[in-house]
Amino acid sequence: MIWGPLLRTYKNRYAAFLARTVIHKTAPADFFLKFMSKQKNPFGTAAYVLTFDFDFEKDIEAFPYLLDVLKKHNIQAGFAVIGKFVEKYPDIHKRAVDAGHEIINHSYTHPDNPHWAPDRYFNKLPYTEQKDEIEKAHEICHKILGIDPIGFRTPHYGNLHTESVYPILAELGYKYSSSTAACGYKGFGAPSMHSHGIMEIPTGCSLNFPLAIFDSWNMLRKKKPFLGDDAKFVQEFQKTIQVIVENKLFLTHYFDPYDVIKNGKIDIILETLQQSNISTILYRDLFN
Ligand SMILES: [Zn+2]
C-alpha cells in the first residue's frame, strides 16, 4: 500500500534532481536566474555588497591601492580582517575605518594561514579555541581601530565553517556571519536567519557558474580554473550584475585584494557597479 506513493515521491525527486543537473550543465544562466529568483531580497531593489578577505601579506600590500580606487569610485566595501594583521599594520586598517568601510571579524590568526597558523584548521579547533580566535580579533578591532564589528567570516568558508560559531557570535552580540556559499545555502543568495539570532549572508556565485563561489581562486587561480582569463573574469562579472539589476536581486561577492588589483580588474568591477543601476551597500545596512 505504502510503496506506491513512496516510489512516486522518490521518482519525482529523482526527476527533479536530474532536471536540475541537466539544466545546470546545459543552461547555467537559466539555472542561476531560477535559483536566485527564489530569494527574498530584503532591499526590494537590486543590491550588491562588495567584500574583500585580507589573508596574506600580499593582500596587505594591495590595501593602499584598493582604498584609493574605492575612494575614486565612491564605493564602500566590507573588509574581512585578521587580528594579527590589525596588530601588525594598524595604520592602513585605521585608514579603511576612517573611509567608512565595514570591518568584518575574520579571526585572530586565520587558521591555516602559513604566516602564523600553518597546521590549524578552524573547524577542527576545540570550541574554546574557536571562541578565543573570534573574541581576540574582536578585542583588537575594539582597542586598535575603535570599532566593534557585528559580523564574522569563517577562515576558508564552507569547508572549514562550523555550526559552533553561531552561539559564539550570539554571545558577542554579533548580528551576522558571511561564511557559507550561496549555492549550498537556503537563502538563495540572500541573507536569511540561521540560528541563535544570527543572520547568514552567503557568498555569491555568477551567471554561468551558479554552483561555484565567484572569486579569483575558483575562476582564475586553482589548478583547473573555471575561467583562467582576466578578460573573461570581468565579462562574467558584468553579465552577472546586469541580470541582478534586471531582476532586482541581492548579490554579494568576496575577492582577494592582491588578485583583483592585478591587470586593473578592480577598476572595471567598480566602474560596472557605478554605472549600473544597483545599490552598493554594506552588510551593516541590513541592521539599520
Ligand atoms: Zn580568509
Boltz pocket constraint, residues with backbone or C-beta under 6 A from the ligand:
constraints:
  - pocket:
      binder: B
      contacts: [[A, 53], [A, 54], [A, 55], [A, 106], [A, 110], [A, 154], [A, 155], [A, 156]]
      max_distance: 6.0
